[in-house]
Amino acid sequence: MIEVRPVVQSDAIAWQRMREALWPSAPGEHAGEIERFFAREVHEPLAVLIAFDQQADAIGFAELNIRNYAEDCTTNAIAYLEGWYVEPHARRRGVGAALVRAAEDWGRAQGCTEFASDALIDNDVSAAAHAALGFTETARIRCFRKDL
């Protein structure tokens, strides 16, 4: 059985470990961002859900936000899956689906009628996971930047 609930302060170390696995390019930033989240000093994520296995080990998380725009959405308050991670040993066992269902419930509770997400253009595993959970791919984009 998988338990999904909002993250609490005592989950900080597990959340940080999983964030570092999902976003390894910013290893020194996660602890501070988590600290600011619990101090309510950040605007996003608005909510974080964490999943636990039967042994009460943290095995996944979802970071959520409400965006006023997402590709091909028609409303201006869209529940958004900003980050989604499941430990490799727990994948393909319903953990990701449980997190997404809980995220959808959170979005509905916020008054949202649309739920959106994104994935890197070459992340076929994430695209397949999204499709398996009912997401429809709406656009493929490349982003650019330039120093001024």
Protein Blocks (a to p, Z undefined) as FASTA:
>chain_A
ZZdddddfklmmmmmmmmmmmmmmlmmlmmmmmmmmmnopafbdfbdcddddfkopafbd
cdddddfbdehiabfbdcddfbccddfklgonommmmmmmmmmmmmmmnopabdcddddf
klmklmmmmmmnopacfbdcddddddZZ
